[in-house]
Amino acid sequence: MTPAAFGLPGRVALVTGGGRGIGAAIVRVFAQAGAQVLIANRSADAGEAVAAALRAEGHVAESIGCDIGRRDEAERAVAEAARRFGRLDIVVHNAAINPWATLGSIEDQALDDTLAVNLKACFWLAQAALPHWRARGGGRMLVTSSVTGPRVAMPGSSAYAASKAGVNGFIRSAALELAHEGITVNGVEPGFIAKQGGSLLSAPERAARIARHIPAGTLGRPEDIAYAMCFLASDAARYVTGQTLVVDGGSTLPESPIFQDACGT
C-alpha cells in the first residue's frame, strides 16, 4: 500500500509539454496519484490525446494548446488551470526545446526561443501562479532540468545547456524567496531517457551505444522522471526545496567510460 503522503488526491496540477515523452509520463503518474491535470502543450492534438486516454480510464485531465515561450500564453495556462478546476496547487514546467547547433552557427532566433521556453517561462509561470499558491497557503513549482548544462557538456547544445544551468539557478533562488510561504521549488535532472521519435536517442544503434556507457546499463524511462516529480509534488517532500534530483542511472558519476573499463565494471 502506498503511503498517503506520496499521493496527490484533490490536487490540481498544470503540466507544460505534457503531450509526449517525459511530459506525458508526468501527466499520467500525477493523474494516477489522484491529481486533476491540465496539459499545456504546443500541439493541441497531442495534449488532448493524452488527456482523452486518461479520461477514458476514469481520471480527470484536460488540455489546451499553448506556446509556453510567450509570457501571455504562460499566464493563460495558469489562469485556465485555476478556472477549470477552481484551484492550482502544482506547476510542472516540462516543455523545452534544443536547437542542436554549434556555437558558431546558432542563430539569434533559435537562441531567443530556447531561453524563452526553457528558462524565461519558469519566471512567467511562477509569477502567474503565486497569487493562487498564496491564497491556499502553499504550492509546488517543479521544473524538468537536465544533466546537460548543470553537470556535463555536450557538443552542439550550448544554448540548451546554458538555459538548463539557468533553470537550476532559478530553482535555488526562487526556493529561498518562497520557502517561508510554504511554496517549494524543485527540479529533476534527467539523464539519457528513452523518448519518442525526433530525439538524439531515436536511432536504436545510437541508443544501444549510449546505454553501454551508463552504469545502470540501460536508458531511463519517462516514468522514472515522472515518479521523481510525483514525490517532489507530494506531502512527502514538504521539507525539500531548492533541490534538483538527478535521475540518470549513474551516468554522471564517472568522469568517462574509460574509468569504468579501468575498474573492470
C-alpha positions in Angstrom: 0.0 0.0 0.0 1.4 3.4 -1.0 1.6 5.8 2.0 -0.9 8.6 1.7 1.8 11.2 1.9 3.0 10.1 -1.6 -0.3 10.6 -3.3 -1.8 13.8 -4.8 -5.6 13.4 -4.1 -7.6 16.5 -4.8 -4.5 18.5 -6.1 -4.6 20.4 -9.3 -1.5 20.4 -11.5 -0.5 22.3 -14.6 2.0 20.4 -16.8 3.6 22.1 -19.7 4.8 19.9 -22.6 2.6 17.1 -21.5 1.8 15.7 -24.9 4.5 13.1 -25.2 7.6 11.6 -23.7 8.5 12.7 -20.2 5.7 15.2 -20.0 3.0 12.6 -20.9 4.5 10.3 -18.3 4.3 13.1 -15.6 0.7 13.7 -16.5 -0.2 10.0 -16.3 1.6 9.4 -13.0 0.1 12.6 -11.4 -3.4 11.5 -12.6 -2.9 8.0 -11.2 -1.8 9.6 -7.9 -5.2 11.4 -7.8 -4.4 14.8 -9.2 -6.6 16.7 -11.7 -4.3 17.8 -14.5 -4.3 20.4 -17.2 -1.9 19.7 -20.1 -0.5 22.8 -21.8 1.1 21.6 -25.0 2.2 23.4 -28.2 0.5 20.7 -30.2 -3.1 20.8 -29.0 -3.9 17.5 -30.6 -1.0 15.7 -28.8 -2.0 17.1 -25.5 -5.7 16.2 -26.0 -4.8 12.7 -27.0 -3.1 12.1 -23.6 -5.9 13.8 -21.7 -8.6 11.8 -23.6 -6.8 8.5 -22.8 -6.7 9.3 -19.1 -10.3 10.4 -19.1 -11.2 7.0 -20.6 -9.6 5.4 -17.6 -11.6 7.5 -15.2 -9.0 10.2 -14.4 -9.5 13.9 -14.6 -7.4 15.5 -17.3 -7.9 18.4 -19.7 -5.7 20.1 -22.3 -5.1 23.4 -24.0 -2.9 24.4 -26.9 -0.2 26.7 -25.6 3.1 28.3 -26.8 4.8 28.5 -23.4 7.6 30.6 -24.9 5.3 33.6 -24.7 4.5 35.4 -21.4 0.8 35.8 -22.3 0.4 32.2 -23.1 2.2 31.1 -19.9 -0.2 33.3 -17.9 -3.2 31.9 -19.8 -2.2 28.4 -19.0 -2.1 29.2 -15.3 -5.4 31.0 -15.4 -7.0 28.2 -17.3 -5.9 25.6 -14.7 -7.3 27.6 -11.9 -10.5 28.5 -13.8 -11.3 24.9 -14.8 -10.6 23.2 -11.5 -11.1 26.0 -9.0 -7.6 26.0 -7.6 -3.9 25.5 -8.5 -1.5 23.5 -6.4 1.3 22.3 -8.6 3.0 23.8 -11.7 5.4 21.5 -13.6 7.4 23.2 -16.3 8.5 20.4 -18.5 8.3 21.9 -22.0 11.8 22.5 -23.6 13.5 22.9 -26.9 17.0 22.1 -28.0 18.1 23.6 -31.3 21.2 21.4 -31.7 23.5 23.9 -33.3 27.2 24.6 -32.9 28.3 27.8 -31.1 29.4 29.3 -34.4 26.2 28.6 -36.2 23.3 29.1 -33.8 21.0 31.9 -34.9 19.6 34.6 -32.7 16.0 33.4 -33.1 16.9 29.9 -32.0 18.8 31.2 -29.0 15.9 33.5 -28.0 13.4 30.7 -28.4 15.4 28.3 -26.3 15.9 30.8 -23.5 12.2 31.8 -23.6 10.8 28.3 -23.5 13.3 26.6 -21.2 14.2 29.4 -18.8 12.0 32.5 -19.0 8.9 30.5 -18.8 9.9 29.4 -15.3 9.6 33.0 -14.2 6.3 33.6 -16.1 4.6 30.5 -14.7 5.8 31.1 -11.2 4.7 34.8 -11.2 1.3 33.9 -12.6 0.9 31.1 -10.0 2.0 33.0 -7.0 -1.5 34.5 -6.2 -3.1 31.1 -6.3 -0.4 29.5 -4.1 -0.6 32.3 -1.6 -4.4 32.0 -1.4 -4.0 28.4 -0.5 -1.0 28.9 1.9 1.5 26.9 -0.2 2.2 25.3 -3.5 4.7 23.4 -5.6 6.9 24.6 -8.6 8.7 21.8 -10.4 11.0 22.1 -13.4 12.4 19.4 -15.7 16.1 20.5 -15.9 18.9 18.3 -17.3 22.3 16.9 -16.5 23.4 18.7 -19.7 24.5 22.2 -18.5 24.5 21.9 -14.7 26.7 18.8 -14.7 28.0 17.7 -18.1 28.6 19.2 -21.5 27.6 18.0 -25.0 28.7 19.4 -28.3 26.1 21.3 -30.2 23.9 22.0 -27.1 25.4 25.3 -25.8 22.0 27.1 -25.9 20.2 24.3 -24.2 23.0 23.8 -21.6 23.0 27.5 -20.8 19.2 27.5 -20.3 19.2 24.5 -18.1 22.1 25.8 -15.9 19.9 28.9 -15.6 17.0 26.7 -14.6 19.0 25.3 -11.7 19.9 28.8 -10.6 16.2 29.8 -10.8 15.2 26.8 -8.6 17.7 27.7 -5.8 16.9 31.4 -5.7 13.1 31.1 -6.1 13.1 28.4 -3.4 14.9 30.7 -1.0 12.5 33.5 -1.6 9.3 31.5 -1.3 10.1 28.9 1.4 8.6 30.9 4.2 5.2 30.9 2.3 5.0 27.1 2.1 5.9 27.2 -1.6 8.6 24.7 -2.6 10.6 24.9 -5.8 12.5 21.8 -7.0 13.5 20.1 -10.2 14.6 16.8 -11.8 17.7 16.4 -14.0 17.1 13.6 -16.4 20.0 11.7 -18.0 19.5 9.7 -21.1 15.8 8.9 -21.3 14.2 6.8 -24.0 11.8 9.1 -25.8 9.6 9.2 -28.8 10.9 10.0 -32.4 12.9 13.1 -33.2 15.4 12.9 -30.4 19.1 12.0 -30.1 18.0 8.5 -29.0 15.6 7.7 -31.8 18.2 5.6 -33.7 18.3 2.2 -32.0 22.0 1.7 -32.7 22.9 5.1 -31.1 20.7 4.4 -28.2 22.3 1.0 -27.6 25.8 2.5 -27.9 25.0 5.2 -25.3 23.3 2.6 -22.9 26.6 0.6 -22.8 28.3 3.6 -21.1 25.6 4.1 -18.5 26.4 2.4 -15.2 22.9 1.1 -14.9 23.3 -0.5 -18.3 20.1 0.9 -19.8 18.4 4.1 -20.8 15.9 5.6 -18.4 12.2 5.5 -19.0 10.0 8.6 -18.9 8.2 7.1 -15.9 11.5 7.3 -14.0 11.3 11.1 -14.2 7.6 11.2 -13.5 7.9 9.2 -10.3 10.6 11.6 -9.0 8.4 14.5 -9.9 5.4 13.0 -8.1 7.5 12.6 -5.0 8.6 16.3 -5.1 4.9 17.3 -5.7 3.6 15.3 -2.7 3.4 16.0 1.0 6.2 13.5 1.5 8.6 16.2 0.1 7.2 19.1 2.1 10.6 19.8 3.6 12.5 19.6 0.3 13.1 22.8 -1.6 15.8 24.4 -3.8 17.0 21.0 -5.0 17.4 19.1 -8.2 17.1 15.3 -8.2 19.5 13.6 -10.7 17.8 10.6 -12.4 20.4 9.3 -14.8 21.3 5.7 -13.9 24.6 6.9 -12.6 25.8 8.3 -16.0 27.2 11.5 -14.5 29.2 9.6 -11.7 32.3 8.5 -13.6 34.5 11.0 -15.4 34.4 8.9 -18.6 33.7 5.3 -19.8 37.4 4.7 -19.7 37.2 4.9 -15.9 34.7 2.2 -15.8 36.7 0.0 -18.1 39.8 0.5 -16.0 37.9 -0.6 -12.8 36.6 -3.7 -14.6 32.9 -2.6 -14.3 
